[in-house]
Amino acid sequence: MRVQQGTSLAPDGRAAVAEACDDWSESPDIVFAFCSASQDATGVAEALAERFPDAVIAGCTTSGEHLSGAHHRNSLVLAGLVDSGVVWSCELVRGLQAVDGDRAMATADELFSVLDFDPDESDPENLFALLFIDGLSMQEERITALLDSALRGVPVAGGSAGDDLAFEQTQVIHRSGAFDDAFVLVVGRPERAKVQILKHQHFAPTDNYLVITKADPAKRRVLEIDGYPALGAYAAALGLRPEEVTGEVTFLNPVTFRYQGELYVRSIQAVNDDGSLDFYCAIEEGMVLEIGGHEDMAAALRADLDGLRDRMGSLDFLLGFNCILRALESEGAGEHDAIGAAFTSVCGAMVGFDTYGEQLQGLHINQTLVAVAFADAA
């Protein structure tokens, strides 16, 4: 497996692709493309499709970009895998509200057909899937669950597109263009490669429980916690007054919930004037939450990446879906370099983006790094 990488700050999509690919000497099997709201995503998609007519092209707009341990803003980052040892298939689906179980199943079956894979006769663990989805669609939970069912056991990792925290338009990138209200689903069948998915976060369980007692799930809005106005109950759990709850407080103190023995984060997006709290992910009445215990971000990441390397051996490439709130915390703590060093200590070739949410199996989650690791099979 060989990895070609590049970056550009040029706002014109075509110019950015030309600069980022200037020294690429081989045609890749697949190109991962992530660009900020400063770039023209349509121009990026068109230029990549013209330059690499035989490659799968997948990616999205971002709220921060990662390349080989460096954290970028306002840039395009590209990674092209050459002789990847993976057979790839890719589908673009538009109109998310119209996607139902039948549409999800048809999409999965089309991808399986390209790979000559029979889900009724073969082990789904022999495949993996990557999902890139409109991060402002409010459809991530539903689409992720539908695709998880349709893929029938194939492991799924993904991320929600961003737009540099403007919250105006997010787009996915495919060889046919850049689109909102859409997702791109990639399914790979490793033939000469090992692939593993890593879920990483730096929060631990506590005994500081909160119960959602009134909510508007359609808006991901919590109105009451433990029978009290949501903001007041959350602030009291932190030992603060409601007026002391700032954006920095909320992303440093997310709530978590447990599902099938795993800990998942539910991050607060906004504190509203009426004392309600908006979340980045699905919430519902009766959900039992905990205030997350905080660990050192860089140290926790190093430990998980070292474990990944111990399981897989030498790594050739990492694809990362990193929550924007992790990026904001890292920036505020001055830890971008330490985070980058953790990545480069296990793998020199890495591309990724800061998301508006992450997908893992059938769940849409927050404040998590979901990474997909690739290594040549021995």
N, C-alpha and C positions, 0 to 999 in steps of 0.2 A: 504494500500500500504506500502510495506517495501522495503528499498533500501540498497543493499550491495555494498560497494565501496572498491577500493584498488588501489595501485600504486606500481611501481617498476622501478628501474633504470637499471635493467639487460638488456644487449643488445640482448641476445638470447631470441627469442620470447616465446618459451616454458617455459623457466626459469622465464621470466617476468610474464607470466600468472600465473604460480604456486605460485609465491610470492604475486602477487596482490590479488589472490583469496584464500590465505591460510586460512583465518578465515571465509570464506563463508559457512554457514551451510544449506542453502536452494537452491533449483534449481530455477533460475529466469525465468520469462516469456520472457524477452528480455535483452540482454547485449549490452551496448554501449561501444565501444572500440576505444580509440584514442592513437596513439603512434607516437613518434618522428622518425626522420630519423635514429636515433641511434639504434632503435629496428628492428628486422626482422619481418615485418608485416605479411609475409606468415606464419611464425611460430606462431605468435599471433593468426591468424585466425584458423589454424589447431588445436592448443591447446584448444581454446575456443570451437570449434565444437566437439572435443572429450570429453571435460569435461562436456559440457551442450548440449547433443544431441537433446533436445526438445526445446531449446530456439532460438528465433530469434537473430541473431548476425549482428550488423551494426556499421560501423564506418569508420575511415580513418587515414591516416598519417597526421601529423600536423606541425605547426610552433610554438607550445607552447600548453601546456595542463593545464586544470583547474580541480580542484577537491576540493569541499567543501570550497571554498573561497581562496584556495592556488593556486598560479600560478607556474607551473612546466616547466622545460626544460629537454630535453633528457630522457623523461620518457614514460612509459605506464600508462594510467589511465583507470579504468574500473568502470562501474556502472551497477548493475543488479537489475531490478525491479521484486519484488516478489508479487504475488497477486495484480497486477497493476490495475485491474479493466478495462483493455483495451484488446480487441481482436486484435491481430497483424497479418499483412501479409507483406511479403517482397519479392522483386525481384532484382536480379542482371542483368544488361544489359551491354554487352560489345560491342565495336566497335561504338563509338559515331557518327562518320561521317555518318554511314549508318542508323542511327536512323531517321526515318521520322514520319509523322503524323500517319500513319497506325501502325507503331511499337509502338509508344507512346500510342496509343489507345488500342492496344492489351495488353500492359503491365498493363495499368490501369484497363482494364476489368478483367484480371487475378487476380489482387489484390482485386477487388470488389467481384469477385466470391468466393474467399476464405472467405470473410467477409459476404457472403450472402447479398450483398448490391446491389440494383437496382438503378442506378443513375437517371433513368427516373421516378421513383416512390417515391424516398426518398429525404430528405433534405441533400445536400452535407455538410452542416455545422455540421452534426452529425458525420463526419469523420475528420481526419487531416492527413497530409502527411509530411514525413521527407525525405530530399534528401541529399545524400552524393555523390560528383562528383569529378572526376579528375580535380585538380586545374590548370593543365598546358595544358589542352585539347584545350583551346580557343573555346570551344563549349558550355560554360555554358549558355550564353544568349539564344542560339537557343534551347538547350535541355529544359531549364526551361520554355520557352514559349510553347514548344510542350507539355510538361507534364501538364502545367497549363490548356491548352485547353482540353487535354485528361481526366484530373481529374474532369472536368465539375463542377467547383465551390468548390471543396474540398480545404480548406486552406493548403498552402504549406510553410514550413520553411526548410532551409538547409544551407549547407556550402561547399566550395571548399577545397579539401584536400591540405595540404601544405607539405613542406620538409625542414623546418628550413632555409628557404631563400636560399637554394642551387639552386633552379629552375632547377632541373635535372629530378626527377621522383616523382610523387605523386600517391598514391594508395588508393582505397577504400577497405574496409574490409567487408567480407561476410563469411558465414559459409563454403563456397566452396573455399575460399582463399583470397589473396590480389591481386588487379589488377589495372593497369593503363588503360587509354582509356576506362573508364567504369563508371557507376553510380549504386548506391544502392538506391532503393526507398522503403520506409516503409510506409504503410498506417495503421492507427489504428482506431478502432471503440470503443469509450468509452462506457462502460456499467455501471461501478460503479466508474467513475472518471470524474472530470472536467478538461478540457484542454483549455488553451488559449495561443496564440502566441503574443509575445511582440516585437515591433520594437523600438530600442533605439539608439539614436545618440546624440552627444553633440555639434551640429552645428545649427546655426540659419540663416534665410535668411538675405541678405543684398541688397543694391542697387548697388553693384559693379558688373555690368553685363559684360559678355564676350560672343562673338558669334563665334563658330567654322566656319571658312570660307574655309578651305581646310583640308582634312583628308584622311587617308587610313583606313577605318573601319575594314578591314580584319585583320590588324595588331594592331587595337586599337590605332592608331597613329594620333596625331593632328599635322599638318604641319603649319597651319596659324590660328590665332585668330584675328578677326577684321581687316583682310587683312594684318596683320603683321606676321613676324615669331613668332611661338607659344611661345617660351621661352621668347622672348623680351616682348610680350604683357602681358604674365602672370606676369613677373617680374615687369613691369610698374604698373600693377594693385595693386601690393603689395608695391609699392614705393621702389623697389630694382633694382639693376643692374643685368643683366643676370648672371654674374659670381657669384653673391651672392645667387643664388637659389641652395640650397643643398637639400639632401634627407630629412633632418630635416625640412627645410622650406616647402617642398611639403606636407609632411604628417601632418604638423600643419596647413596648409592652403589649404585644398582640395577645389575643386569646387563642387557646388551642382546644381541640377536641380529640377524643380517642375513637378510632374506628378499626375494628378487627386487630386490636393489639398495637396499632401504630398511632403515633401522634401527628396530627395535622394542624396547620395554622389557619386561623380566620382573621384577616387583617382589617382594621378599620380604615375606611377610605375618607370619611368626612364626619365631622361633628356638626350637627345642624342646630340652628337657632332655637328650635323647639325642644332641644335636649335629646333628640333621637340620634342614632348612630347608623351611618351607612357603611356597608362592608363590601369588600372586593369579591367575595364569594358567597355562595348560597348560605342562608340562615333560615331557621324555622322555629316556631314556638315549641318549647319543651326541650330544645337542645341544651345539653349540659356542657358548659365551657370552663376552662381554667385560665387564669392569668399565667402566661408562659414564663418559666424560669429562664434567665438569660445566661448564655455561655459566651466565651470569647469566640468571635466569628472566625478569625484566621486559624486559631488553634483547632477548633472543631472541624473546619474544612480540611486542614492538613491530615487530621486523624482519619477522616472518611476517605480521602483520596489515597492515603497510604494503604488503607484496607482494600480499596479497589485494586490498586496495583499488586498487592499481595495475592489477590484472587486471580488476576488476569495475567500477571507478568508484565513485560514491557508494553506500554501503550503507544499506539501510533497516532490517535486522533481523539479529541474530545469535542462533543457538541453540547453546549450549555444553554439551558433555559433558566435565567436568573431573575428572581422577583425584583422589581424596581425598588421596593422597600429595603431589600438587602443592599442594593447599590447606594441608596440614600444613607443608610446606616454606615456603610463602609466609607463613603465620602466624608460624612460628618466626623468619623473617628480617625480619618487619615489612614485607612487601612487598605486602600486600593493596591498599593505596592505589595503588601503582605499577602493579600488575596491572590494577586497575579503570580507571586513567587510560589504559592502553594500549587497552582496549576502547572507552572513550568517545571516544578520539581518532579512531576510524574509524567508529563507529556508536553513536548515542545510545540506541538500543533494543536491549537484550540480555537474554536470560533463559537460565538454565542451572542445573546442579546438580553437586555433587561426588559422584563415582561410586565403585562398587566394581570398576570396570573399564570399558574403552571398547571399542566395536566399530567396525571399519573394514573395509569389504568383507567378506571371509570370515574375518577374524581378530578374536580377543579379546585386547586389549592392556592395558598399564598405564602409569602415570605420563606420560600423554599428554593433551593437549587435542584433542578432535575437535570442530570447530565447523562449523556449516552457515550460510552467508551468503546473504542474500536481498536482491535489489535490483529495483526496477521496471525492466522492459525499456524501452529507449529507443524 
